[in-house]
Amino acid sequence: MGIIDTLSTGFDRVTRRLWLILVPVLVDVGIWIGPKLSINKLSQAVAAALPSVDGLGSQYQQSMELVRDWLTDLGTGANLLSMLSMRALGLPSLTATFALKTGLSTTAQRVIEIQTWPALLGLVVLFILLSLLLGCFSLSWIAQEARDEEINIAYTLQVTGRSWVRLVTLVLLGLLAVAMAIIGISVTYSVLAVLSPELGWLVLSLFGVGTLWISVYAGIIFFFTPRAIVLDDMGILHSLWSSLNVVHRNFFSAIGFILLVNIIQAGLLHIWRVLAVSTAGTFIGIVGNAYVSTGLAMASFIFYRDKFVAWQEAIRQAQIGKGQA
């Protein structure tokens, strides 16, 4: 099945089961009507703690001012509640991407200021865990339809729980790898900077470029890992291996599919934002965004399943060929 046919099939299935968009819609509406959890006070405290620009060179003064402006904008516009968006699992929320000019209720205008760093850290962890849990539940629903199964709530909850534990573990392992890399490059830079500051900056720059490329590559080859975890109820290592093989064995079609999914989401997200200038327009945007995101998630399950089955069939045929030889 080609990429366009896969996308078409995904949207057709969602059209027949429109209730599949329910979770993304409810999450988006919750962010929309909920209070704004602001970090403006903490952001201002960080900006105030930055060193004075007096006595610094013009280049450093400009960089410091850019950092101060960024912190100010972050504190003014950030809403921690938007972290409930399931973007990491391919189901981004419309209301989490920008500040709406219209509210559905008076609570949308209420601002709750986060006062302490422990409170901020606790809320960040809580919302990340909730986002992954909601995303696993929504994807479990979608996966059952992708497998042509009747919806079984008990089974959905079981798969949701197992998938959530595996994804949380995967996130923790990723954070551990990042922390180890940062510690390693920090030690390396400190040693090299003593010998030669220029060499230290060169190694640091190369590390930054290398990290960027590795991150992009990992994002591509492990794109289907959450799909494997939810669709086939796989463990972490098995799902990583399956995603890597599906992408590498169908490299150009997989790259084309991933690019097309991201282009469709980004392009239509801009259209939904244009519509969100009124209460009715915002609700239309929320439903439209949920429908498109769910359709693309369904298509990604179908794409992964077809390529995975073809891979397993190739292995089986190879084993038969060896047996006959």
C-alpha positions in Angstrom: 0.0 0.0 0.0 1.4 3.4 -1.0 1.8 6.4 1.3 -1.3 8.2 -0.1 -3.4 5.1 0.1 -2.3 4.5 3.7 -3.2 8.1 4.6 -6.6 7.7 2.9 -7.3 4.5 4.7 -6.4 6.0 8.0 -8.8 8.9 7.6 -11.5 6.7 6.2 -11.4 4.5 9.4 -11.5 7.5 11.6 -14.5 8.9 9.7 -16.3 5.7 10.4 -15.4 5.9 14.1 -15.5 9.6 14.9 -15.6 8.9 18.6 -11.9 8.0 18.3 -11.2 11.8 18.3 -12.9 12.2 21.7 -9.7 12.1 23.9 -7.8 14.7 21.9 -10.8 16.9 21.8 -11.4 16.7 25.6 -7.7 17.4 26.3 -7.7 20.4 24.0 -10.9 21.8 25.6 -9.5 21.2 29.0 -6.4 23.3 28.2 -8.7 25.9 26.6 -11.1 26.4 29.5 -8.7 25.7 32.3 -6.8 28.3 34.2 -3.4 29.6 33.1 -0.6 28.1 35.2 2.0 30.9 34.9 5.7 30.8 35.6 6.1 34.6 35.1 7.4 35.1 38.7 10.1 32.4 38.4 11.1 33.6 35.0 11.6 37.1 36.3 13.6 35.8 39.2 16.0 34.0 36.7 16.3 37.1 34.6 17.1 39.2 37.6 19.8 36.8 38.7 21.6 37.1 35.4 24.9 39.0 35.6 24.9 42.7 34.7 25.9 43.6 31.2 28.1 46.4 32.4 31.8 45.8 31.6 31.0 43.0 29.1 31.8 43.2 25.4 29.2 44.3 22.9 28.7 40.7 21.7 28.1 39.4 25.2 25.8 42.4 26.0 23.7 41.5 23.0 23.6 37.8 23.9 22.6 38.7 27.5 19.8 41.0 26.4 18.5 38.2 24.1 18.4 35.8 27.0 16.6 38.3 29.2 14.0 39.0 26.4 13.5 35.2 25.9 12.9 34.7 29.7 10.4 37.6 29.8 8.5 36.2 26.8 8.6 32.7 28.3 7.2 33.9 31.6 4.5 36.0 30.0 3.2 33.4 27.5 3.9 30.0 29.1 1.0 27.9 30.4 2.1 24.7 32.2 -1.4 23.2 31.5 -0.4 23.0 27.8 2.1 20.3 28.8 -1.0 18.0 28.8 -0.8 18.1 25.0 0.0 14.6 23.6 2.3 16.0 20.9 5.1 13.5 21.8 2.7 10.7 20.7 1.6 12.4 17.6 -1.6 13.9 19.0 -0.8 17.6 19.4 -3.3 20.0 21.0 -4.3 23.2 19.2 -4.7 25.3 22.3 -1.3 24.3 23.6 0.5 25.9 20.7 -0.5 29.5 21.1 -2.4 31.9 23.5 -6.1 32.0 22.5 -7.8 35.4 22.2 -11.1 34.0 23.2 -12.3 31.9 26.2 -15.2 29.6 26.7 -15.6 30.4 30.4 -14.4 32.8 33.1 -11.8 30.2 34.3 -9.9 30.7 31.0 -9.0 34.2 32.2 -7.8 33.0 35.7 -4.1 33.0 36.2 -2.4 30.8 38.9 1.1 31.9 39.5 3.6 29.1 40.3 5.6 30.4 43.3 8.4 27.9 43.9 10.8 25.7 42.0 9.7 22.5 43.7 6.1 23.2 42.7 7.2 23.9 39.1 9.2 20.6 39.0 6.4 18.6 40.5 3.8 20.0 38.1 6.1 19.4 35.1 6.6 15.8 36.1 2.9 15.3 36.8 1.7 16.8 33.5 4.3 14.8 31.5 3.1 11.6 33.1 -0.6 12.5 32.6 0.1 13.4 28.9 1.7 10.1 28.3 -1.1 8.3 30.0 -3.8 10.1 28.0 -1.9 9.5 24.8 -1.5 5.8 25.5 -5.2 5.5 26.2 -6.1 7.3 23.0 -3.6 5.4 20.9 -4.9 2.1 22.4 -8.3 2.9 21.1 -7.0 3.8 17.7 -4.8 0.6 17.6 -7.8 -1.7 18.2 -9.5 -0.2 15.2 -6.3 -0.5 13.1 -6.3 -4.2 14.0 -9.9 -4.5 12.9 -11.0 -5.5 16.4 -14.1 -4.5 18.3 -13.4 -2.0 21.1 -12.8 -3.7 24.4 -12.5 -1.2 27.2 -10.9 -3.7 29.7 -8.2 -4.7 27.1 -7.7 -1.0 26.2 -7.0 -0.2 29.9 -4.6 -3.1 30.2 -2.7 -2.0 27.1 -2.8 1.6 28.2 -1.2 0.7 31.6 1.6 -1.5 30.1 2.3 1.0 27.3 2.5 3.9 29.8 5.0 2.1 32.0 7.2 1.2 29.0 7.1 4.8 27.6 7.8 6.3 31.0 10.8 3.9 31.3 11.9 4.9 27.8 11.7 8.6 28.6 13.8 8.0 31.8 16.4 6.1 29.9 16.5 8.9 27.3 17.0 11.5 30.0 19.7 9.4 31.6 21.6 9.1 28.3 21.3 12.9 27.8 22.6 13.6 31.4 25.5 11.2 30.9 26.4 12.9 27.5 26.2 16.4 29.1 28.5 15.3 32.0 30.9 13.7 29.6 31.2 16.7 27.3 31.4 19.1 30.3 34.4 17.2 31.7 36.0 17.0 28.3 35.5 20.7 27.7 36.9 21.6 31.2 40.1 19.6 30.5 40.5 21.0 27.0 39.7 24.5 28.0 42.7 24.5 30.4 45.0 23.4 27.6 43.4 25.5 24.8 40.2 27.5 25.0 39.9 27.5 21.3 40.1 23.7 21.2 37.5 23.4 23.9 35.1 25.6 22.0 35.7 23.6 18.8 35.0 20.3 20.6 31.9 21.8 22.2 30.6 23.0 18.8 31.3 19.7 17.2 29.4 18.0 20.0 26.4 20.3 19.5 26.3 19.6 15.7 26.7 15.9 16.3 24.0 15.8 18.9 21.6 17.6 16.6 22.2 15.1 13.8 22.0 12.1 16.1 18.7 13.5 17.5 17.2 13.8 14.1 18.3 10.4 13.1 17.0 8.8 16.3 13.7 10.6 15.8 13.4 9.0 12.4 14.5 5.4 13.0 12.5 5.2 16.3 9.4 7.1 15.0 7.4 3.9 15.1 8.5 2.8 18.5 5.4 4.1 20.4 3.2 2.5 17.6 5.0 -0.9 18.2 4.5 -0.6 21.9 0.8 0.1 21.7 -0.2 -1.8 18.5 1.6 -5.1 19.2 2.0 -4.7 23.0 5.8 -5.0 22.6 8.5 -4.5 25.2 10.9 -1.6 24.9 13.8 -3.4 23.3 11.6 -5.3 20.9 9.7 -2.1 19.9 13.0 -0.2 19.3 14.3 -3.1 17.1 11.1 -3.3 15.2 10.9 0.4 14.5 14.6 0.5 13.4 14.0 -2.4 11.0 10.8 -1.1 9.6 12.5 2.3 8.8 15.8 0.9 7.4 14.1 -1.8 5.3 11.7 0.8 3.8 13.9 3.9 4.2 12.7 6.2 1.5 9.0 5.4 1.9 9.3 5.7 5.7 11.1 9.1 5.3 8.4 10.2 2.9 5.6 9.1 5.2 7.2 10.8 8.3 7.8 14.0 6.4 4.3 14.1 4.9 2.7 13.5 8.3 4.6 16.4 9.8 3.9 18.7 6.9 0.2 17.9 7.1 0.1 18.6 10.8 2.1 21.8 10.6 0.2 23.2 7.7 -3.3 22.4 9.0 -2.3 23.6 12.5 -1.7 27.0 10.9 -5.2 27.0 9.4 -6.8 26.0 12.7 -5.0 28.9 14.4 -6.4 31.3 11.8 -9.9 30.0 12.6 -9.4 30.4 16.3 -10.5 34.1 16.5 -13.9 33.3 18.1 -15.4 30.7 20.3 -17.0 28.9 17.4 -13.9 29.1 15.3 -11.7 27.7 18.1 -14.1 24.8 18.7 -14.0 24.0 14.9 -10.2 24.2 15.0 -10.1 21.8 18.0 -12.3 19.2 16.3 -10.5 19.6 13.0 -7.1 19.3 14.6 -8.2 16.2 16.6 -9.7 14.6 13.5 -6.5 15.1 11.4 -4.1 14.0 14.2 -6.2 10.9 14.9 -6.3 10.1 11.1 -2.5 10.5 10.9 -2.0 8.3 14.0 -4.3 5.6 12.4 -2.3 5.9 9.1 1.0 5.5 11.0 -0.4 2.3 12.6 -1.4 0.9 9.2 1.9 1.9 7.6 3.9 0.3 10.4 1.7 -2.9 10.5 2.0 -3.4 6.7 5.8 -3.0 6.7 6.2 -5.1 9.8 4.2 -7.9 8.3 6.2 -7.7 5.1 9.4 -7.9 7.1 8.3 -11.0 9.0 7.1 -12.6 5.8 10.5 -12.0 4.3 12.1 -13.7 7.3 9.8 -16.6 7.0 10.4 -17.1 3.3 14.2 -16.9 3.9 13.9 -19.6 6.6 11.9 -21.8 4.2 14.5 -21.3 1.5 17.3 -22.3 3.9 15.3 -25.4 4.9 14.8 -26.4 1.2 18.5 -25.8 0.5 
